Structures are given as structure tokens and as C-alpha cells.
Amino acid sequence: MFAVLDKDIIDFIDILGKQNRVLDSLVQMEEKKRQVIILGQVEELNKIMQKEGILVSNIQKLEDARFKSHEKLARIWGMSVDELPASLISARVKETWPELAGELQVAIEKLTHSLSQLKAMNEENNNLINQSLDYIHSLQSLLTGEVAGTYSDMGMQVDETTSRPTIRLLDKKI
């Protein structure tokens, strides 16, 4: 049983390593995306997002493989997947295969770190995109003379064209 379990543990660690490599690539891509967003390079952003889609597809396949490996370990140890978090896998490996424990622990910590780093970078990039969109909308409003909508105390939209003069930065023929 131990020989089979040795292979299962090694496979689990290998899958975590592959996930970490893909996540590293995604983190690098998020950094590039951040720079491209700041510089307003839409075409380059599209290219990066296509590459990112491929990496996300790869990480999904690896996550499926990791989950199957996790299920297999849980089944061998006579428990459900929910009862077998990474910390317990790590503890069991440390007891039985101390030579693999360090590698497993590093892989788990790296995965956790990469996921939190990716989440933070993703949120930052989303904020940058939203800021850019707000800026574009503001410029568009200035150029076209749009004004913000105002509502009455009854909740009805008020026609501001009678109360506020339209100021246009550029003349627009209607």
C-alpha cells in the first residue's frame, strides 16, 4: 500500500508544482496587464487577455487533476475530501514521508501566496480599468455636452435642458 501511496503523494505534489508554475505565469501576465492598462494600450491588452485565457484553461485542467488526486488520497485514508484539508495531508506526509514533507509544504505555501497575490493584482487591474472607463465617460460628457441626470423629490427625472445651459467643449452639428 505504501508504494502506491508514495506515487499518489508524489503525483499530488507534482500537480501542485504545475499549478504553481501556471499561477506564476498568470501573476507575470497580471503585471504586464497593469502596465498596458496604465498606458492605455487596448490592442496589447486584448493580446494579453487571449494568452491569459489559455493559462486559465490550463489551471482549470490542473485543478481538476488536483481534485482527483485529493479524492484518491482521501479514499485511501478512509475519509472524505472535506475532512482532508491541505494541512492534514501535509501532517500525514510529514509523519510517513518526511523526505517529501518539505516539498509539499513549499508547494502548498506557494499556491496560497500566488492565489492571494493574483487576487490582489486582479482587483487592482479592475480598479484601473474602472478608473479609465470613468475618465473616458467624463471626457465624452465634456465633448458631447451631456450632463448628469437629476431627479425630483418624486423620483422622476428632471429635464435639465431648461434650467442649465449646455456647455460643449467642441461644436457639434445636429
KEVOSE-11059 format. One record per atom (N, C-alpha, C, O): x, y negated, z negated; atom name. Coordinates in nm, 2 decimals, decimal comma. Example, Ala and Ser with C-alpha at 12.3 -4.5 7.8 and 13.67 -1.06 7.14 Angstrom:
<atoms>
x|y|z|at
1,32|0,57|-0,78|N
1,23|0,45|-0,78|CA
1,32|0,33|-0,78|C
1,42|0,33|-0,85|O
1,28|0,22|-0,71|N
1,37|0,11|-0,71|CA
1,29|0,00|-0,79|C
1,34|-0,11|-0,80|O
</atoms>
This chain:
<atoms>
x|y|z|at
0,08|0,12|0,00|N
0,00|0,00|0,00|CA
0,09|-0,13|0,00|C
0,05|-0,23|0,06|O
0,20|-0,12|-0,07|N
0,28|-0,24|-0,08|CA
0,35|-0,28|0,05|C
0,36|-0,39|0,08|O
0,38|-0,18|0,13|N
0,44|-0,21|0,27|CA
0,34|-0,28|0,35|C
0,38|-0,37|0,42|O
0,22|-0,24|0,35|N
0,11|-0,30|0,43|CA
0,09|-0,44|0,37|C
0,08|-0,54|0,45|O
0,08|-0,45|0,24|N
0,06|-0,58|0,18|CA
0,18|-0,68|0,20|C
0,15|-0,80|0,22|O
0,30|-0,62|0,21|N
0,41|-0,71|0,24|CA
0,39|-0,78|0,37|C
0,41|-0,90|0,39|O
0,35|-0,70|0,47|N
0,33|-0,75|0,61|CA
0,21|-0,86|0,60|C
0,22|-0,96|0,67|O
0,11|-0,83|0,53|N
0,00|-0,92|0,52|CA
0,04|-1,05|0,45|C
-0,01|-1,16|0,50|O
0,12|-1,05|0,35|N
0,17|-1,17|0,29|CA
0,26|-1,24|0,38|C
0,25|-1,37|0,40|O
0,35|-1,17|0,45|N
0,44|-1,24|0,55|CA
0,36|-1,30|0,66|C
0,39|-1,41|0,70|O
0,25|-1,23|0,71|N
0,16|-1,29|0,81|CA
0,09|-1,42|0,76|C
0,08|-1,51|0,84|O
0,05|-1,41|0,64|N
-0,02|-1,53|0,58|CA
0,08|-1,65|0,57|C
0,04|-1,76|0,61|O
0,20|-1,63|0,53|N
0,30|-1,73|0,52|CA
0,33|-1,78|0,66|C
0,35|-1,90|0,68|O
0,34|-1,69|0,75|N
0,37|-1,73|0,89|CA
0,26|-1,82|0,95|C
0,29|-1,92|1,02|O
0,14|-1,78|0,93|N
0,03|-1,87|0,97|CA
0,03|-2,01|0,91|C
0,01|-2,11|0,98|O
0,06|-2,01|0,78|N
0,07|-2,14|0,71|CA
0,18|-2,22|0,78|C
0,17|-2,35|0,80|O
0,29|-2,16|0,81|N
0,40|-2,23|0,87|CA
0,37|-2,28|1,01|C
0,40|-2,40|1,04|O
0,29|-2,21|1,09|N
0,24|-2,25|1,22|CA
0,15|-2,37|1,20|C
0,16|-2,47|1,28|O
0,06|-2,36|1,10|N
-0,03|-2,47|1,08|CA
0,05|-2,60|1,04|C
0,01|-2,71|1,09|O
0,15|-2,58|0,96|N
0,23|-2,70|0,92|CA
0,30|-2,76|1,04|C
0,31|-2,88|1,05|O
0,35|-2,68|1,13|N
0,41|-2,74|1,25|CA
0,31|-2,82|1,34|C
0,35|-2,92|1,39|O
0,19|-2,76|1,35|N
0,09|-2,84|1,43|CA
0,05|-2,96|1,36|C
0,03|-3,07|1,42|O
0,03|-2,95|1,23|N
0,00|-3,07|1,15|CA
0,11|-3,18|1,15|C
0,08|-3,30|1,16|O
0,23|-3,14|1,15|N
0,34|-3,23|1,17|CA
0,33|-3,31|1,30|C
0,35|-3,43|1,31|O
0,30|-3,23|1,41|N
0,28|-3,29|1,54|CA
0,16|-3,39|1,54|C
0,17|-3,50|1,60|O
0,05|-3,35|1,47|N
-0,06|-3,44|1,46|CA
-0,03|-3,57|1,38|C
-0,07|-3,68|1,41|O
0,05|-3,56|1,27|N
0,10|-3,67|1,20|CA
0,18|-3,77|1,28|C
0,16|-3,89|1,28|O
0,27|-3,71|1,36|N
0,35|-3,79|1,45|CA
0,26|-3,86|1,56|C
0,29|-3,98|1,59|O
0,16|-3,79|1,60|N
0,07|-3,84|1,70|CA
-0,01|-3,96|1,64|C
-0,04|-4,06|1,71|O
-0,05|-3,94|1,52|N
-0,13|-4,05|1,45|CA
-0,04|-4,18|1,44|C
-0,09|-4,29|1,45|O
0,09|-4,16|1,41|N
0,18|-4,27|1,40|CA
0,19|-4,34|1,54|C
0,18|-4,46|1,55|O
0,20|-4,26|1,65|N
0,21|-4,32|1,78|CA
0,07|-4,39|1,81|C
0,07|-4,50|1,87|O
-0,04|-4,33|1,77|N
-0,17|-4,39|1,80|CA
-0,18|-4,52|1,73|C
-0,24|-4,61|1,78|O
-0,13|-4,53|1,61|N
-0,13|-4,65|1,53|CA
-0,06|-4,76|1,61|C
-0,12|-4,88|1,62|O
0,05|-4,74|1,66|N
0,13|-4,84|1,73|CA
0,06|-4,88|1,86|C
0,05|-5,00|1,89|O
0,00|-4,78|1,93|N
-0,07|-4,81|2,05|CA
-0,20|-4,89|2,02|C
-0,23|-4,98|2,10|O
-0,27|-4,86|1,91|N
-0,39|-4,94|1,88|CA
-0,35|-5,08|1,85|C
-0,41|-5,17|1,89|O
-0,24|-5,10|1,77|N
-0,20|-5,23|1,74|CA
-0,16|-5,31|1,86|C
-0,19|-5,43|1,87|O
-0,10|-5,25|1,96|N
-0,06|-5,31|2,08|CA
-0,17|-5,32|2,18|C
-0,15|-5,39|2,29|O
-0,28|-5,26|2,16|N
-0,40|-5,27|2,24|CA
-0,38|-5,19|2,38|C
-0,43|-5,23|2,48|O
-0,30|-5,09|2,37|N
-0,27|-5,01|2,50|CA
-0,38|-4,90|2,51|C
-0,35|-4,78|2,47|O
-0,49|-4,93|2,57|N
-0,60|-4,84|2,58|CA
-0,57|-4,71|2,66|C
-0,61|-4,60|2,62|O
-0,50|-4,73|2,77|N
-0,47|-4,61|2,86|CA
-0,38|-4,52|2,78|C
-0,40|-4,39|2,78|O
-0,28|-4,57|2,71|N
-0,19|-4,48|2,63|CA
-0,27|-4,42|2,52|C
-0,24|-4,30|2,49|O
-0,36|-4,49|2,46|N
-0,44|-4,43|2,35|CA
-0,52|-4,31|2,41|C
-0,53|-4,21|2,34|O
-0,58|-4,32|2,53|N
-0,65|-4,21|2,59|CA
-0,56|-4,09|2,61|C
-0,60|-3,98|2,59|O
-0,44|-4,11|2,66|N
-0,34|-4,00|2,68|CA
-0,31|-3,93|2,55|C
-0,31|-3,81|2,54|O
-0,29|-4,01|2,44|N
-0,26|-3,95|2,31|CA
-0,38|-3,87|2,26|C
-0,36|-3,76|2,20|O
-0,50|-3,93|2,28|N
-0,62|-3,86|2,23|CA
-0,64|-3,72|2,30|C
-0,69|-3,63|2,24|O
-0,60|-3,72|2,43|N
-0,61|-3,59|2,50|CA
-0,51|-3,49|2,44|C
-0,55|-3,37|2,42|O
-0,39|-3,53|2,42|N
-0,29|-3,44|2,36|CA
-0,34|-3,40|2,22|C
-0,32|-3,29|2,18|O
-0,39|-3,49|2,15|N
-0,44|-3,47|2,01|CA
-0,55|-3,36|2,02|C
-0,56|-3,28|1,93|O
-0,64|-3,37|2,12|N
-0,75|-3,27|2,13|CA
-0,69|-3,13|2,14|C
-0,75|-3,03|2,09|O
-0,58|-3,11|2,22|N
-0,52|-2,98|2,23|CA
-0,46|-2,93|2,10|C
-0,48|-2,82|2,06|O
-0,40|-3,02|2,03|N
-0,35|-2,99|1,89|CA
-0,46|-2,95|1,80|C
-0,44|-2,85|1,72|O
-0,57|-3,02|1,80|N
-0,68|-2,99|1,71|CA
-0,74|-2,85|1,75|C
-0,77|-2,78|1,66|O
-0,74|-2,82|1,87|N
-0,79|-2,69|1,92|CA
-0,70|-2,58|1,86|C
-0,74|-2,48|1,82|O
-0,57|-2,61|1,87|N
-0,47|-2,51|1,82|CA
-0,48|-2,50|1,67|C
-0,47|-2,38|1,62|O
-0,50|-2,61|1,60|N
-0,51|-2,60|1,45|CA
-0,64|-2,52|1,41|C
-0,64|-2,45|1,31|O
-0,75|-2,53|1,49|N
-0,87|-2,46|1,46|CA
-0,85|-2,31|1,48|C
-0,89|-2,23|1,40|O
-0,77|-2,27|1,58|N
-0,74|-2,13|1,61|CA
-0,66|-2,08|1,49|C
-0,68|-1,97|1,44|O
-0,56|-2,16|1,45|N
-0,48|-2,11|1,34|CA
-0,55|-2,11|1,21|C
-0,53|-2,02|1,13|O
-0,65|-2,20|1,19|N
-0,73|-2,19|1,07|CA
-0,82|-2,07|1,07|C
-0,84|-2,01|0,96|O
-0,87|-2,03|1,18|N
-0,95|-1,90|1,19|CA
-0,86|-1,79|1,15|C
-0,90|-1,70|1,08|O
-0,73|-1,79|1,21|N
-0,64|-1,68|1,18|CA
-0,60|-1,68|1,03|C
-0,59|-1,57|0,96|O
-0,58|-1,80|0,97|N
-0,55|-1,81|0,83|CA
-0,67|-1,75|0,74|C
-0,64|-1,68|0,64|O
-0,79|-1,79|0,78|N
-0,90|-1,74|0,70|CA
-0,92|-1,59|0,71|C
-0,95|-1,53|0,61|O
-0,89|-1,53|0,83|N
-0,90|-1,39|0,84|CA
-0,79|-1,32|0,75|C
-0,82|-1,22|0,69|O
-0,67|-1,38|0,75|N
-0,56|-1,33|0,67|CA
-0,60|-1,34|0,52|C
-0,57|-1,25|0,45|O
-0,66|-1,45|0,49|N
-0,70|-1,48|0,35|CA
-0,81|-1,37|0,31|C
-0,80|-1,32|0,20|O
-0,90|-1,35|0,40|N
-1,01|-1,25|0,37|CA
-0,95|-1,11|0,35|C
-0,99|-1,04|0,26|O
-0,85|-1,08|0,43|N
-0,78|-0,95|0,42|CA
-0,71|-0,93|0,29|C
-0,72|-0,83|0,23|O
-0,64|-1,04|0,25|N
-0,57|-1,03|0,12|CA
-0,68|-1,02|0,00|C
-0,66|-0,94|-0,09|O
-0,79|-1,09|0,01|N
-0,89|-1,08|-0,09|CA
-0,95|-0,94|-0,09|C
-0,97|-0,89|-0,20|O
-0,97|-0,88|0,02|N
-1,03|-0,75|0,03|CA
-0,93|-0,65|-0,03|C
-0,97|-0,56|-0,11|O
-0,80|-0,66|0,00|N
-0,70|-0,57|-0,05|CA
-0,70|-0,58|-0,21|C
-0,68|-0,48|-0,28|O
-0,71|-0,70|-0,26|N
-0,70|-0,72|-0,40|CA
-0,84|-0,71|-0,47|C
-0,85|-0,73|-0,59|O
-0,94|-0,67|-0,39|N
-1,07|-0,64|-0,45|CA
-1,14|-0,76|-0,50|C
-1,21|-0,76|-0,61|O
-1,14|-0,87|-0,43|N
-1,21|-0,99|-0,47|CA
-1,26|-1,06|-0,35|C
-1,23|-1,03|-0,24|O
-1,35|-1,17|-0,37|N
-1,40|-1,24|-0,26|CA
-1,30|-1,36|-0,23|C
-1,21|-1,39|-0,31|O
-1,31|-1,41|-0,11|N
-1,23|-1,52|-0,07|CA
-1,24|-1,64|-0,17|C
-1,14|-1,71|-0,20|O
-1,36|-1,67|-0,22|N
-1,39|-1,78|-0,31|CA
-1,31|-1,76|-0,44|C
-1,28|-1,85|-0,51|O
-1,29|-1,63|-0,48|N
-1,22|-1,60|-0,60|CA
-1,07|-1,60|-0,59|C
-0,99|-1,58|-0,68|O
-1,02|-1,63|-0,46|N
-0,88|-1,62|-0,43|CA
-0,82|-1,75|-0,38|C
-0,80|-1,76|-0,26|O
-0,81|-1,85|-0,46|N
-0,75|-1,98|-0,41|CA
-0,60|-1,96|-0,38|C
-0,54|-1,86|-0,42|O
-0,55|-2,06|-0,32|N
-0,40|-2,05|-0,28|CA
-0,32|-2,04|-0,41|C
-0,21|-1,97|-0,40|O
-0,36|-2,10|-0,52|N
-0,28|-2,09|-0,64|CA
-0,27|-1,95|-0,69|C
-0,17|-1,91|-0,74|O
-0,38|-1,87|-0,68|N
-0,38|-1,73|-0,72|CA
-0,30|-1,65|-0,63|C
-0,23|-1,55|-0,67|O
-0,31|-1,67|-0,50|N
-0,23|-1,60|-0,40|CA
-0,08|-1,62|-0,44|C
0,00|-1,53|-0,44|O
-0,05|-1,75|-0,46|N
0,09|-1,78|-0,50|CA
0,14|-1,71|-0,62|C
0,25|-1,66|-0,63|O
0,05|-1,71|-0,72|N
0,09|-1,65|-0,85|CA
0,11|-1,50|-0,83|C
0,20|-1,44|-0,89|O
0,02|-1,43|-0,75|N
0,04|-1,29|-0,73|CA
0,16|-1,26|-0,65|C
0,23|-1,16|-0,68|O
0,19|-1,34|-0,55|N
0,31|-1,32|-0,47|CA
0,43|-1,34|-0,56|C
0,53|-1,27|-0,55|O
0,43|-1,44|-0,65|N
0,54|-1,47|-0,74|CA
0,57|-1,35|-0,83|C
0,69|-1,31|-0,86|O
0,47|-1,28|-0,87|N
0,48|-1,16|-0,96|CA
0,54|-1,04|-0,89|C
0,63|-0,98|-0,93|O
0,49|-1,02|-0,76|N
0,52|-0,89|-0,69|CA
0,63|-0,91|-0,59|C
0,72|-0,82|-0,57|O
0,64|-1,03|-0,52|N
0,74|-1,05|-0,42|CA
0,81|-1,19|-0,45|C
0,78|-1,28|-0,37|O
0,89|-1,20|-0,55|N
0,95|-1,32|-0,58|CA
1,03|-1,38|-0,47|C
1,05|-1,50|-0,46|O
1,08|-1,30|-0,38|N
1,16|-1,35|-0,27|CA
1,08|-1,42|-0,17|C
1,13|-1,50|-0,09|O
0,95|-1,40|-0,17|N
0,86|-1,47|-0,08|CA
0,78|-1,59|-0,14|C
0,73|-1,67|-0,08|O
0,79|-1,59|-0,28|N
0,71|-1,69|-0,35|CA
0,75|-1,83|-0,32|C
0,67|-1,92|-0,30|O
0,88|-1,86|-0,31|N
0,93|-2,00|-0,28|CA
0,88|-2,04|-0,14|C
0,83|-2,16|-0,13|O
0,89|-1,96|-0,04|N
0,85|-1,99|0,09|CA
0,70|-2,02|0,10|C
0,65|-2,11|0,16|O
0,62|-1,93|0,03|N
0,48|-1,95|0,02|CA
0,44|-2,08|-0,05|C
0,36|-2,16|0,00|O
0,51|-2,11|-0,16|N
0,48|-2,23|-0,23|CA
0,51|-2,36|-0,15|C
0,43|-2,45|-0,15|O
0,62|-2,36|-0,08|N
0,66|-2,47|0,00|CA
0,56|-2,49|0,12|C
0,52|-2,60|0,15|O
0,51|-2,38|0,18|N
0,41|-2,39|0,28|CA
0,28|-2,44|0,24|C
0,22|-2,52|0,30|O
0,24|-2,40|0,12|N
0,11|-2,45|0,06|CA
0,12|-2,60|0,03|C
0,03|-2,67|0,06|O
0,23|-2,64|-0,04|N
0,25|-2,78|-0,07|CA
0,26|-2,87|0,05|C
0,20|-2,97|0,06|O
0,33|-2,82|0,15|N
0,34|-2,89|0,28|CA
0,21|-2,91|0,35|C
0,18|-3,02|0,40|O
0,13|-2,80|0,35|N
0,00|-2,81|0,41|CA
-0,09|-2,91|0,34|C
-0,16|-2,99|0,40|O
-0,09|-2,91|0,21|N
-0,17|-3,00|0,13|CA
-0,12|-3,15|0,15|C
-0,20|-3,23|0,17|O
0,01|-3,17|0,15|N
0,06|-3,30|0,18|CA
0,03|-3,35|0,32|C
-0,01|-3,46|0,34|O
0,05|-3,26|0,42|N
0,02|-3,30|0,56|CA
-0,13|-3,34|0,58|C
-0,16|-3,43|0,65|O
-0,22|-3,26|0,52|N
-0,36|-3,29|0,53|CA
-0,40|-3,42|0,47|C
-0,47|-3,50|0,53|O
-0,34|-3,45|0,35|N
-0,37|-3,58|0,29|CA
-0,31|-3,69|0,36|C
-0,37|-3,80|0,38|O
-0,19|-3,67|0,42|N
-0,12|-3,78|0,50|CA
-0,20|-3,80|0,62|C
-0,22|-3,92|0,66|O
-0,25|-3,70|0,69|N
-0,32|-3,71|0,81|CA
-0,46|-3,78|0,79|C
-0,50|-3,86|0,87|O
-0,52|-3,75|0,68|N
-0,65|-3,81|0,64|CA
-0,62|-3,96|0,62|C
-0,70|-4,04|0,67|O
-0,52|-4,00|0,55|N
-0,49|-4,14|0,52|CA
-0,46|-4,22|0,66|C
-0,51|-4,33|0,68|O
-0,38|-4,15|0,74|N
-0,34|-4,22|0,87|CA
-0,47|-4,23|0,96|C
-0,48|-4,33|1,03|O
-0,55|-4,13|0,96|N
-0,67|-4,13|1,04|CA
-0,76|-4,24|0,99|C
-0,82|-4,32|1,08|O
-0,78|-4,26|0,86|N
-0,86|-4,37|0,81|CA
-0,80|-4,51|0,85|C
-0,88|-4,60|0,88|O
-0,67|-4,52|0,84|N
-0,60|-4,64|0,87|CA
-0,63|-4,68|1,02|C
-0,66|-4,79|1,06|O
-0,61|-4,57|1,11|N
-0,63|-4,60|1,25|CA
-0,78|-4,63|1,28|C
-0,80|-4,72|1,37|O
-0,87|-4,57|1,21|N
-1,01|-4,60|1,23|CA
-1,04|-4,74|1,19|C
-1,11|-4,82|1,26|O
-0,98|-4,79|1,08|N
-0,99|-4,93|1,04|CA
-0,93|-5,02|1,14|C
-0,99|-5,13|1,17|O
-0,82|-4,99|1,20|N
-0,76|-5,07|1,30|CA
-0,85|-5,08|1,43|C
-0,86|-5,19|1,48|O
-0,90|-4,97|1,46|N
-0,99|-4,97|1,58|CA
-1,11|-5,06|1,55|C
-1,16|-5,14|1,64|O
-1,17|-5,04|1,43|N
-1,29|-5,12|1,40|CA
-1,26|-5,27|1,40|C
-1,34|-5,35|1,44|O
-1,14|-5,31|1,34|N
-1,09|-5,45|1,34|CA
-1,08|-5,50|1,49|C
-1,12|-5,61|1,52|O
-1,02|-5,41|1,57|N
-1,01|-5,45|1,71|CA
-1,15|-5,47|1,78|C
-1,17|-5,57|1,86|O
-1,24|-5,38|1,75|N
-1,37|-5,40|1,81|CA
-1,44|-5,52|1,76|C
-1,51|-5,59|1,83|O
-1,43|-5,55|1,63|N
-1,48|-5,67|1,57|CA
-1,43|-5,80|1,64|C
-1,50|-5,89|1,67|O
-1,30|-5,79|1,66|N
-1,23|-5,91|1,72|CA
-1,28|-5,93|1,87|C
-1,31|-6,04|1,91|O
-1,29|-5,81|1,94|N
-1,34|-5,82|2,08|CA
-1,48|-5,87|2,08|C
-1,52|-5,96|2,16|O
-1,56|-5,83|1,98|N
-1,70|-5,88|1,98|CA
-1,71|-6,03|1,95|C
-1,79|-6,10|2,00|O
-1,62|-6,07|1,86|N
-1,61|-6,22|1,82|CA
-1,57|-6,30|1,95|C
-1,63|-6,40|1,98|O
-1,47|-6,25|2,02|N
-1,43|-6,32|2,14|CA
-1,54|-6,32|2,24|C
-1,57|-6,42|2,31|O
-1,61|-6,21|2,26|N
-1,72|-6,20|2,35|CA
-1,83|-6,30|2,32|C
-1,89|-6,37|2,40|O
-1,86|-6,31|2,19|N
-1,96|-6,40|2,14|CA
-1,92|-6,55|2,17|C
-2,00|-6,63|2,21|O
-1,79|-6,58|2,15|N
-1,74|-6,71|2,18|CA
-1,75|-6,75|2,33|C
-1,79|-6,86|2,37|O
-1,72|-6,65|2,41|N
-1,71|-6,67|2,55|CA
-1,85|-6,68|2,61|C
-1,88|-6,75|2,71|O
-1,95|-6,60|2,56|N
-2,08|-6,60|2,62|CA
-2,18|-6,69|2,54|C
-2,29|-6,71|2,59|O
-2,14|-6,74|2,43|N
-2,23|-6,83|2,36|CA
-2,33|-6,76|2,27|C
-2,42|-6,82|2,23|O
-2,31|-6,63|2,25|N
-2,40|-6,56|2,16|CA
-2,39|-6,61|2,02|C
-2,28|-6,65|1,97|O
-2,50|-6,61|1,95|N
-2,50|-6,65|1,81|CA
-2,55|-6,53|1,73|C
-2,62|-6,45|1,78|O
-2,52|-6,53|1,60|N
-2,57|-6,43|1,51|CA
-2,71|-6,44|1,49|C
-2,77|-6,55|1,49|O
-2,78|-6,33|1,48|N
-2,93|-6,33|1,46|CA
-2,96|-6,38|1,32|C
-2,89|-6,35|1,22|O
-3,07|-6,45|1,31|N
-3,12|-6,50|1,18|CA
-3,26|-6,45|1,16|C
-3,34|-6,44|1,26|O
-3,29|-6,41|1,04|N
-3,43|-6,36|1,02|CA
-3,50|-6,45|0,92|C
-3,44|-6,51|0,83|O
-3,63|-6,45|0,93|N
-3,71|-6,53|0,84|CA
-3,74|-6,46|0,71|C
-3,70|-6,34|0,70|O
-3,80|-6,52|0,62|N
-3,83|-6,46|0,49|CA
-3,93|-6,34|0,51|C
-3,95|-6,26|0,42|O
-4,00|-6,34|0,63|N
-4,10|-6,23|0,66|CA
-4,03|-6,11|0,73|C
-4,09|-6,01|0,76|O
-3,90|-6,13|0,76|N
-3,82|-6,02|0,82|CA
-3,83|-6,03|0,97|C
-3,78|-5,93|1,04|O
-3,88|-6,13|1,03|N
-3,89|-6,15|1,17|CA
-3,77|-6,22|1,22|C
-3,72|-6,31|1,15|O
-3,72|-6,19|1,34|N
-3,61|-6,26|1,40|CA
-3,65|-6,39|1,44|C
-3,75|-6,41|1,51|O
-3,57|-6,49|1,41|N
-3,60|-6,63|1,44|CA
-3,53|-6,67|1,57|C
-3,41|-6,63|1,59|O
-3,59|-6,74|1,66|N
-3,54|-6,79|1,78|CA
-3,45|-6,91|1,75|C
-3,50|-7,02|1,72|O
-3,32|-6,89|1,75|N
-3,22|-6,99|1,71|CA
-3,19|-7,09|1,83|C
-3,13|-7,19|1,80|O
-3,24|-7,06|1,95|N
-3,20|-7,15|2,06|CA
-3,26|-7,29|2,04|C
-3,21|-7,39|2,09|O
-3,37|-7,30|1,97|N
-3,44|-7,43|1,94|CA
-3,37|-7,50|1,83|C
-3,37|-7,63|1,83|O
-3,31|-7,43|1,73|N
-3,26|-7,50|1,62|CA
-3,11|-7,52|1,62|C
-3,05|-7,60|1,55|O
-3,04|-7,44|1,71|N
-2,89|-7,45|1,71|CA
-2,85|-7,46|1,86|C
-2,89|-7,39|1,94|O
-2,77|-7,56|1,89|N
-2,73|-7,58|2,03|CA
-2,63|-7,47|2,06|C
-2,55|-7,42|1,98|O
-2,64|-7,42|2,19|N
-2,54|-7,32|2,23|CA
-2,41|-7,38|2,27|C
-2,41|-7,48|2,35|O
-2,31|-7,33|2,22|N
-2,17|-7,38|2,25|CA
-2,10|-7,27|2,32|C
-2,09|-7,16|2,27|O
-2,06|-7,30|2,44|N
-1,98|-7,20|2,52|CA
-1,84|-7,24|2,54|C
-1,82|-7,36|2,57|O
-1,75|-7,15|2,52|N
-1,61|-7,18|2,54|CA
-1,59|-7,20|2,70|C
-1,51|-7,28|2,74|O
-1,65|-7,11|2,77|N
-1,64|-7,12|2,92|CA
-1,78|-7,14|2,98|C
-1,88|-7,09|2,92|O
-1,79|-7,21|3,09|N
-1,91|-7,24|3,15|CA
-1,96|-7,10|3,22|C
-1,88|-7,03|3,27|O
-2,08|-7,08|3,21|N
-2,14|-6,96|3,27|CA
-2,26|-7,00|3,35|C
-2,35|-7,06|3,30|O
-2,26|-6,96|3,47|N
-2,37|-6,99|3,56|CA
-2,48|-6,89|3,54|C
-2,45|-6,77|3,54|O
-2,60|-6,93|3,53|N
-2,71|-6,84|3,50|CA
-2,80|-6,84|3,63|C
-2,90|-6,77|3,63|O
</atoms>
